[in-house]
């Protein structure tokens, strides 16, 4: 037969390997390991039968090679050096990357040759005795059955990981949640690196290694991230395009880096003590989700938004730039406070993506989002937003035109304060017409200025009085909404009552003040 070239790296099938121990555990086969290392990490990629004296040219690596010893010459076990033939035979199997040798007892040999046992011990090749009742085809079938089971288990593991990563991406803190879930699934550490190489967020840790090794692994992972990070002009350091992923092993820890698809230079790094077949797929899913979370949500072009910003800075009115942001004429403002830690730019971007708007702003511990409302009314908009705001406490303004963006921002802020105080998930600004609509706006504003004149120069008193009245005089809920002590609320309300020279327990007084505050 012609010689066959052997690849430098064994080509293994796209199925999970089978541990040799799992095959030995099959009672129906009756296999028994009689020589070679008993390493739980020994795996088999396939089973192959050959009676060639030199099987090297026909092995790809990772096989359980099955033989009945037909190729063994009668003189192999005699002479001054009985192990010479077996040394050559076993060494060639090891060179080819064979995982183990299975020797069938009968019909050619009654027992496994002693010299073969000794050669397998010398070269570190597991030797398995196949009893007469077990056929080689039965062994091969068992290998493929175990592979099918392993493949099914691996697919289920990957599917569950995909679902958990997707759920993590929907949390209020999506990036840390995805990294935590990814680290848990691979049993190691996951980190997100910024375009400048700094570590943005990380989760998990490596089991076992000491502090020194962990520092070494961390440094190596950061270096590997630099390999896949596109340089200026979109090329790697060697002048060609940077690879989309790279892997390495340091101190026995498997490292992998994935360039995120945003093109902005973010990189996902993963370090794990082992590399299971599905880990690459799971990490790739994490990379895709992080690409979406770190990328800018494009509901309108960046150039149009930039143009709108420049026009606003140069004095254009909001209604003049609004068409650059959305074709509609109606908008709502959403103020959102996360259940978890203070939001960062990535969490704000994710919230904007959920609401269908890239117009987000992180303002302290809350996020503001300017959302196109289309032709929907405020109630319909709030209903549509409710499903996208899991994990957030929100205040939603009335639907307004671009000219009233500032007013809508104030309405959303007040609605969020009320939501916090009442522990509601979502509160929208009331926009139903009432008796106030019977008074011309100019007259209502003049009346408000007159009534509130004694406290007009004290914003703290105005805000406290407005919040206290909106919460029906509740000291505790007002304190929560304003993030102050309840005694501070009492002192401010008492001071306001004194300056206004009025009795705040009188419902008519409260109604009059609420009308004034609504038109101030």
C-alpha positions as CSV (number, residue, x, y, z in Angstrom):
1,X,0.0,0.0,0.0
2,X,1.2,3.6,-0.6
3,X,2.6,5.5,2.3
4,X,0.3,8.2,3.7
5,X,1.4,11.6,5.0
6,X,0.7,12.1,8.7
7,X,-0.4,15.6,9.7
8,X,1.6,17.4,12.3
9,X,-1.5,18.0,14.3
10,X,-3.9,15.1,14.6
11,X,-7.2,15.7,12.8
12,X,-9.9,14.8,15.3
13,X,-13.7,14.4,14.5
14,X,-16.1,17.2,15.6
15,X,-17.5,15.1,18.4
16,X,-16.5,15.0,22.0
17,X,-13.9,12.4,22.8
18,X,-14.7,9.3,25.0
19,X,-12.7,8.7,28.2
20,X,-10.9,5.4,28.1
21,X,-12.2,4.8,31.6
22,X,-15.8,5.0,30.3
23,X,-15.1,2.3,27.8
24,X,-13.5,0.1,30.4
25,X,-16.5,0.6,32.6
26,X,-18.8,-1.1,30.1
27,X,-19.6,-4.4,31.7
28,X,-21.0,-5.8,28.4
29,X,-17.6,-5.5,26.8
30,X,-15.5,-7.0,29.6
31,X,-12.4,-4.9,28.7
32,X,-9.4,-4.8,31.0
33,X,-6.4,-2.5,31.1
34,X,-3.3,-4.6,31.7
35,X,-0.5,-2.2,31.0
36,X,0.4,1.5,30.5
37,X,-0.6,4.6,32.5
38,X,-4.0,4.6,34.1
39,X,-4.7,8.3,33.5
40,X,-8.4,9.5,33.8
41,X,-7.5,12.1,31.2
42,X,-6.8,9.5,28.5
43,X,-9.5,9.9,25.8
44,X,-10.4,8.1,22.5
45,X,-11.5,9.9,19.4
46,X,-12.3,6.8,17.4
47,X,-11.7,3.0,17.1
48,X,-9.6,1.5,14.3
49,X,-8.7,-2.1,13.5
50,X,-5.4,-2.9,11.8
51,X,-3.2,-5.9,11.4
52,X,-0.3,-4.0,9.9
53,X,3.1,-4.5,11.4
54,X,3.6,-0.7,11.1
55,X,0.3,1.1,11.5
56,X,1.9,4.5,11.6
57,X,1.1,5.7,8.1
58,X,-2.6,4.9,8.6
59,X,-3.3,6.5,11.9
60,X,-4.5,10.1,12.4
61,X,-4.1,10.3,16.2
62,X,-6.4,9.6,19.1
63,X,-7.4,6.1,18.1
64,X,-8.0,3.0,20.1
65,X,-6.1,0.7,17.8
66,X,-7.5,-2.9,17.8
67,X,-5.5,-5.9,16.8
68,X,-5.6,-9.7,17.1
69,X,-1.8,-10.0,16.7
70,X,-2.0,-11.5,13.2
71,X,1.0,-9.4,12.2
72,X,3.2,-10.7,15.0
73,X,5.9,-13.1,13.6
74,X,6.4,-16.4,15.4
75,X,10.0,-15.4,16.3
76,X,8.9,-12.1,17.9
77,X,8.8,-13.6,21.4
78,X,12.1,-15.6,21.1
79,X,15.8,-14.7,20.7
80,X,18.1,-12.7,22.8
81,X,16.0,-9.6,22.5
82,X,12.4,-10.8,22.5
83,X,11.0,-7.2,22.9
84,X,12.7,-5.7,19.8
85,X,9.7,-6.3,17.5
86,X,7.2,-5.0,20.1
87,X,9.3,-2.0,21.0
88,X,9.3,-0.9,17.3
89,X,5.5,-1.7,17.0
90,X,4.5,0.2,20.1
91,X,6.8,3.2,19.5
92,X,5.3,3.7,16.1
93,X,1.8,3.8,17.5
94,X,2.9,6.3,20.1
95,X,4.6,8.4,17.4
96,X,1.4,8.5,15.4
97,X,-0.5,9.8,18.4
98,X,-2.5,6.6,19.1
99,X,-4.4,6.8,22.4
100,X,-4.5,3.1,23.3
101,X,-4.0,-0.4,22.0
102,X,-6.6,-3.1,22.3
103,X,-5.4,-6.7,21.9
104,X,-7.9,-9.4,21.1
105,X,-7.4,-12.7,22.8
106,X,-8.2,-15.6,20.4
107,X,-8.3,-16.9,17.8
108,X,-4.5,-16.2,17.1
109,X,-3.2,-15.7,20.7
110,X,-4.5,-17.3,23.8
111,X,-3.0,-14.5,26.0
112,X,-1.5,-11.1,25.4
113,X,2.3,-11.5,24.7
114,X,4.3,-10.6,27.8
115,X,6.8,-8.7,25.7
116,X,3.9,-6.5,24.3
117,X,2.8,-5.7,27.9
118,X,6.3,-4.7,28.8
119,X,6.7,-2.5,25.7
120,X,3.5,-0.7,26.4
121,X,4.7,0.0,30.0
122,X,8.0,1.3,28.7
123,X,6.4,3.7,26.1
124,X,3.4,4.8,28.2
125,X,0.7,3.3,25.9
126,X,-2.4,2.0,27.6
127,X,-2.9,-1.7,26.7
128,X,-6.4,-3.1,26.9
129,X,-7.2,-6.8,26.8
130,X,-10.3,-7.7,24.6
131,X,-11.9,-11.0,25.7
132,X,-12.8,-13.7,23.2
133,X,-16.6,-13.0,23.6
134,X,-16.2,-9.3,22.5
135,X,-15.8,-8.5,18.8
136,X,-13.9,-5.5,17.5
137,X,-17.0,-4.3,15.8
138,X,-18.7,-4.4,19.2
139,X,-15.9,-2.3,20.7
140,X,-16.2,0.2,17.8
141,X,-20.0,0.4,18.3
142,X,-19.6,1.1,22.0
143,X,-17.1,3.9,21.2
144,X,-19.6,5.6,18.9
145,X,-22.5,5.1,21.3
146,X,-20.4,6.8,24.1
147,X,-19.5,9.6,21.6
148,X,-23.2,10.1,20.8
149,X,-24.1,10.3,24.5
150,X,-21.2,12.8,25.0
151,X,-22.3,14.8,22.1
152,X,-25.9,15.0,23.4
153,X,-24.7,16.0,26.8
154,X,-22.4,18.6,25.3
155,X,-25.2,20.1,23.1
156,X,-27.5,20.3,26.2
157,X,-24.7,22.0,28.1
158,X,-24.2,24.5,25.4
159,X,-27.9,25.2,25.0
160,X,-28.3,25.8,28.7
161,X,-25.3,28.1,28.7
162,X,-26.8,30.1,25.8
163,X,-30.0,30.5,27.6
164,X,-28.4,31.6,30.8
165,X,-26.1,34.1,29.0
166,X,-29.1,35.6,27.2
167,X,-30.9,36.0,30.5
168,X,-27.8,37.6,32.0
169,X,-27.7,40.1,29.1
170,X,-31.2,41.2,30.0
171,X,-30.4,42.1,33.5
172,X,-29.9,45.8,34.7
173,X,-26.1,45.2,34.9
174,X,-25.8,43.2,31.7
175,X,-22.0,43.2,31.2
176,X,-21.0,42.0,34.7
177,X,-23.9,39.5,34.6
178,X,-22.7,38.0,31.3
179,X,-19.1,37.8,32.6
180,X,-20.3,36.1,35.8
181,X,-22.4,33.6,33.9
182,X,-19.6,32.9,31.4
183,X,-17.0,32.4,34.2
184,X,-19.3,30.0,35.9
185,X,-20.0,28.0,32.8
186,X,-16.3,27.5,31.9
187,X,-15.2,27.1,35.5
188,X,-12.7,29.9,35.3
189,X,-12.4,33.6,34.8
190,X,-13.8,36.0,32.2
191,X,-12.7,39.6,31.6
192,X,-13.7,42.4,29.3
193,X,-10.8,44.6,28.1
194,X,-11.2,48.1,26.9
195,X,-9.6,49.5,23.6
196,X,-6.7,50.9,25.7
197,X,-6.0,47.4,27.2
198,X,-7.4,48.2,30.6
199,X,-9.7,45.7,32.3
200,X,-13.3,47.1,32.3
201,X,-14.9,44.3,34.2
202,X,-14.1,40.7,35.3
203,X,-15.7,37.8,37.1
204,X,-14.8,34.4,38.5
205,X,-11.4,33.1,39.5
206,X,-9.1,30.2,38.7
207,X,-9.4,27.3,41.1
208,X,-6.1,26.0,42.6
209,X,-3.2,28.2,41.4
210,X,-1.6,30.5,43.9
211,X,-1.3,34.3,43.8
212,X,1.9,34.2,41.7
213,X,0.4,32.0,39.1
214,X,-2.8,34.0,39.0
215,X,-0.8,37.1,38.3
216,X,1.1,35.4,35.6
217,X,-2.1,34.1,34.0
218,X,-3.7,37.5,34.3
219,X,-0.8,39.2,32.6
220,X,-0.7,36.5,29.8
221,X,-4.5,36.9,29.2
222,X,-4.2,40.7,28.9
223,X,-1.3,40.1,26.4
224,X,-3.4,37.7,24.4
225,X,-6.2,40.2,24.2
226,X,-3.7,42.6,22.6
227,X,-3.1,40.0,19.8
228,X,-6.7,40.2,18.6
229,X,-7.3,43.9,19.3
230,X,-7.2,45.8,16.0
231,X,-4.5,48.4,15.8
232,X,-4.9,51.8,14.3
233,X,-6.1,51.3,10.7
234,X,-7.7,47.9,11.6
235,X,-4.5,45.9,11.4
236,X,-2.6,43.8,13.9
237,X,0.9,44.6,15.0
238,X,2.4,42.6,12.2
239,X,0.8,44.8,9.5
240,X,-1.9,42.3,8.6
241,X,-5.5,42.0,9.9
242,X,-5.7,41.1,13.5
243,X,-7.2,37.6,14.2
244,X,-10.7,37.4,15.6
245,X,-9.6,35.0,18.3
246,X,-6.4,33.5,19.8
247,X,-5.6,30.9,22.4
248,X,-2.6,29.9,24.6
249,X,-1.7,27.8,27.6
250,X,0.2,29.3,30.6
251,X,1.0,27.4,33.7
252,X,-1.5,24.7,32.7
253,X,-4.3,27.2,32.3
254,X,-6.1,27.5,29.0
255,X,-6.4,31.0,27.7
256,X,-8.6,32.4,24.9
257,X,-9.3,35.9,23.6
258,X,-12.1,37.0,21.3
259,X,-12.3,40.4,19.5
260,X,-15.8,41.8,19.9
261,X,-17.6,42.6,16.7
262,X,-18.1,46.3,17.4
263,X,-14.7,47.2,15.8
264,X,-14.1,49.6,18.8
265,X,-11.3,47.4,20.3
266,X,-13.1,45.7,23.1
267,X,-11.9,42.1,23.8
268,X,-13.3,39.2,25.8
269,X,-10.7,37.1,27.6
270,X,-11.4,33.7,29.1
271,X,-9.1,31.6,31.4
272,X,-10.0,28.1,32.5
273,X,-8.2,25.1,34.0
274,X,-9.5,22.8,31.3
275,X,-10.8,23.1,27.7
276,X,-14.0,21.1,27.1
277,X,-15.3,20.7,23.6
278,X,-18.2,23.1,24.1
279,X,-16.3,25.9,25.8
280,X,-15.3,27.6,22.6
281,X,-19.0,27.8,21.5
282,X,-20.1,29.1,24.9
283,X,-17.4,31.7,24.9
284,X,-18.4,32.7,21.3
285,X,-22.0,33.3,22.5
286,X,-20.7,35.5,25.3
287,X,-18.6,37.4,22.8
288,X,-21.6,38.1,20.6
289,X,-23.7,39.3,23.5
290,X,-20.9,41.5,24.7
291,X,-20.5,42.9,21.2
292,X,-24.1,44.0,21.2
293,X,-23.9,45.4,24.7
294,X,-20.7,47.4,24.1
295,X,-21.7,48.6,20.6
296,X,-23.7,51.7,20.0
297,X,-27.4,51.0,19.3
298,X,-28.0,52.4,15.8
299,X,-31.6,53.5,15.5
300,X,-30.3,56.6,13.6
301,X,-27.0,57.3,12.1
302,X,-24.2,58.6,14.3
303,X,-23.6,61.4,11.7
304,X,-27.2,62.6,12.2
305,X,-26.9,62.6,16.0
306,X,-23.6,64.5,15.7
307,X,-25.2,67.1,13.5
308,X,-28.1,67.5,15.9
309,X,-25.8,68.0,18.8
310,X,-23.7,70.7,16.9
311,X,-26.9,72.5,15.9
312,X,-28.2,72.6,19.5
313,X,-24.8,73.9,20.7
314,X,-24.9,76.6,18.1
315,X,-28.3,77.8,19.3
316,X,-30.9,75.8,17.2
317,X,-34.2,75.1,18.9
318,X,-35.0,71.5,19.8
319,X,-37.9,71.3,17.3
320,X,-35.4,72.1,14.5
321,X,-33.0,69.3,15.3
322,X,-35.6,66.6,16.3
323,X,-36.2,65.5,12.7
324,X,-32.5,64.5,12.6
325,X,-33.0,62.1,15.4
326,X,-36.4,60.6,14.4
327,X,-39.0,61.2,11.7
328,X,-41.8,61.4,14.3
329,X,-42.9,64.6,16.1
330,X,-43.8,63.1,19.5
331,X,-41.4,62.0,22.3
332,X,-41.3,60.8,25.9
333,X,-38.6,61.0,28.4
334,X,-37.8,58.1,30.7
335,X,-35.9,58.3,34.0
336,X,-34.7,54.9,35.2
337,X,-33.0,53.7,38.3
338,X,-31.5,50.2,38.3
339,X,-32.2,47.7,41.1
340,X,-28.5,46.8,41.3
341,X,-25.3,48.9,41.3
342,X,-25.1,52.4,39.8
343,X,-25.4,52.3,36.0
344,X,-22.4,52.7,33.7
345,X,-22.3,53.7,30.1
346,X,-22.7,50.1,28.9
347,X,-25.8,49.5,31.1
348,X,-27.3,52.8,29.8
349,X,-26.6,51.7,26.2
350,X,-28.3,48.3,26.9
351,X,-31.4,50.1,28.4
352,X,-31.5,52.4,25.4
353,X,-31.4,49.4,23.1
354,X,-34.3,47.8,25.0
355,X,-36.3,51.0,24.7
356,X,-35.5,51.4,21.0
357,X,-33.5,54.6,21.4
358,X,-29.8,55.4,21.4
359,X,-30.4,58.8,23.1
360,X,-29.3,57.9,26.6
361,X,-27.6,59.8,29.4
362,X,-26.1,58.6,32.7
363,X,-27.1,61.2,35.2
364,X,-25.8,60.3,38.6
365,X,-27.4,57.1,39.8
366,X,-30.1,57.2,37.1
367,X,-30.3,57.0,33.4
368,X,-32.3,59.3,31.2
369,X,-33.6,58.2,27.8
370,X,-35.3,60.3,25.1
371,X,-37.6,57.9,23.3
372,X,-39.6,58.6,20.1
373,X,-43.2,58.0,20.7
374,X,-44.5,57.9,17.2
375,X,-48.3,58.4,17.1
376,X,-49.0,56.7,20.4
377,X,-50.5,58.3,23.4
378,X,-48.7,58.4,26.8
379,X,-50.6,55.4,28.2
380,X,-49.7,53.2,25.1
381,X,-46.1,54.3,25.3
382,X,-45.9,53.4,29.0
383,X,-47.4,50.1,28.3
384,X,-45.0,49.3,25.6
385,X,-42.0,50.3,27.8
386,X,-43.1,48.3,30.8
387,X,-42.0,45.0,29.2
388,X,-38.5,46.3,28.4
389,X,-37.8,47.7,31.9
390,X,-37.3,44.6,34.0
391,X,-34.9,45.4,36.8
392,X,-35.4,49.1,36.7
393,X,-37.6,51.6,38.6
394,X,-38.9,54.2,36.1
395,X,-40.7,57.5,35.6
396,X,-42.2,58.3,32.3
397,X,-43.2,61.8,31.1
398,X,-46.3,62.7,29.1
399,X,-46.0,62.6,25.3
400,X,-44.6,65.9,24.2
401,X,-43.3,67.7,21.1
402,X,-39.6,68.5,20.8
403,X,-40.2,72.1,22.1
404,X,-41.2,70.6,25.4
405,X,-38.3,68.3,26.0
406,X,-37.2,70.2,29.1
407,X,-40.7,70.0,30.6
408,X,-40.8,66.2,29.8
409,X,-37.5,65.8,31.6
410,X,-38.9,67.4,34.7
411,X,-42.1,65.3,34.5
412,X,-40.1,62.1,34.2
413,X,-37.9,63.1,37.2
414,X,-40.9,63.7,39.4
415,X,-42.5,60.5,38.2
416,X,-39.4,58.6,39.2
417,X,-39.4,60.2,42.6
418,X,-43.0,59.1,43.1
419,X,-42.2,55.5,41.8
420,X,-39.3,55.3,44.4
421,X,-41.5,56.5,47.2
422,X,-44.4,54.2,46.4
423,X,-42.2,51.3,45.5
424,X,-43.9,51.1,42.1
425,X,-42.0,49.7,39.1
426,X,-43.3,52.4,36.7
427,X,-45.1,55.7,37.2
428,X,-46.0,57.9,34.3
429,X,-46.8,61.6,34.5
430,X,-50.6,62.2,34.6
431,X,-51.8,63.7,31.4
432,X,-55.5,63.5,31.7
433,X,-57.3,66.8,31.4
434,X,-58.8,68.3,34.6
435,X,-60.3,71.5,36.0
436,X,-56.9,73.2,35.5
437,X,-57.6,73.1,31.8
438,X,-60.4,75.6,32.3
439,X,-58.0,78.3,33.4
440,X,-55.9,80.0,30.6
441,X,-52.2,79.2,31.0
442,X,-51.1,82.8,31.4
443,X,-53.6,83.4,34.2
444,X,-52.6,80.1,35.9
445,X,-48.9,81.0,35.8
446,X,-49.6,84.4,37.2
447,X,-51.6,82.9,40.0
448,X,-48.9,80.4,40.7
449,X,-46.2,83.2,41.0
450,X,-48.4,85.1,43.4
451,X,-49.2,82.1,45.7
452,X,-45.7,80.8,45.8
453,X,-43.8,84.1,46.0
454,X,-42.8,83.6,49.6
455,X,-40.8,80.4,48.8
456,X,-40.0,81.0,45.2
457,X,-36.3,81.6,45.9
458,X,-36.0,78.3,47.9
459,X,-35.9,75.3,45.5
460,X,-35.6,72.9,48.4
461,X,-38.8,74.0,49.9
462,X,-40.6,74.0,46.5
463,X,-39.5,70.4,45.7
464,X,-40.3,69.2,49.2
465,X,-43.7,70.8,49.2
466,X,-44.5,69.4,45.7
467,X,-43.4,65.9,46.6
468,X,-45.1,65.9,50.0
469,X,-48.4,67.0,48.4
470,X,-48.1,64.4,45.6
471,X,-47.7,61.7,48.2
472,X,-50.7,62.8,50.2
473,X,-48.7,64.2,53.1
474,X,-46.7,61.1,53.9
475,X,-43.5,62.0,55.7
476,X,-41.8,58.6,55.2
477,X,-42.5,58.3,51.5
478,X,-41.5,61.9,50.9
479,X,-38.2,61.2,52.7
480,X,-37.6,58.2,50.5
481,X,-38.4,60.1,47.3
482,X,-36.0,63.0,48.2
483,X,-33.4,60.8,49.8
484,X,-33.5,62.9,53.1
485,X,-34.4,62.1,56.7
486,X,-38.1,62.3,57.6
487,X,-37.3,65.0,60.2
488,X,-35.8,67.1,57.4
489,X,-39.1,66.8,55.5
490,X,-41.0,67.9,58.6
491,X,-38.8,70.9,59.1
492,X,-39.1,72.0,55.5
493,X,-42.9,71.6,55.4
494,X,-43.2,73.6,58.7
495,X,-41.0,76.3,57.3
496,X,-43.0,76.4,54.0
497,X,-46.3,76.7,56.0
498,X,-44.9,79.6,58.0
499,X,-43.6,81.5,55.0
500,X,-46.9,80.9,53.1
501,X,-48.9,81.8,56.2
502,X,-51.3,79.0,55.7
503,X,-52.7,75.8,57.2
504,X,-51.4,72.8,55.2
505,X,-53.9,70.5,56.9
506,X,-56.7,72.3,55.1
507,X,-57.6,70.3,51.9
508,X,-58.6,73.5,50.1
509,X,-55.2,75.0,50.8
510,X,-53.5,71.9,49.6
511,X,-55.6,71.9,46.4
512,X,-54.7,75.6,45.8
513,X,-51.0,74.9,46.4
514,X,-51.0,71.9,44.1
515,X,-52.6,73.9,41.3
516,X,-49.9,76.6,41.8
517,X,-47.1,74.1,41.9
518,X,-48.4,72.4,38.7
519,X,-48.2,75.7,36.8
520,X,-45.0,77.2,38.4
